[in-house]
């Protein structure tokens, strides 16, 4: 999986209930044709990250077919999760 582009938005908590900052990341990703995630219509990974005193963590994620925005029933493996966290840490300041 290769992350080729992103959009990030900070999610505001008007209630003040959530102690951590939350961010929605839309990651354009490419996968090889042999990968089970491959779709000709493109692939987006939507990730909700929480950032607090204990660092950054993935709260929720799902894959979307880019053209139709249909949710795909796949999960990231541990290596992909680490890749996404590393990417988001490196790009947080450039995206918000």
Secondary structure, DSSP 8 states (H G I E B T S, - for coil): -EEEEEEEEEE--TT----SEEEEEEEEEE--TTSTT--TT-EEEEEEEEEETTEEEEEEEEEEETTT--EE-----HHHHHHHHHHHHHHHHHH-
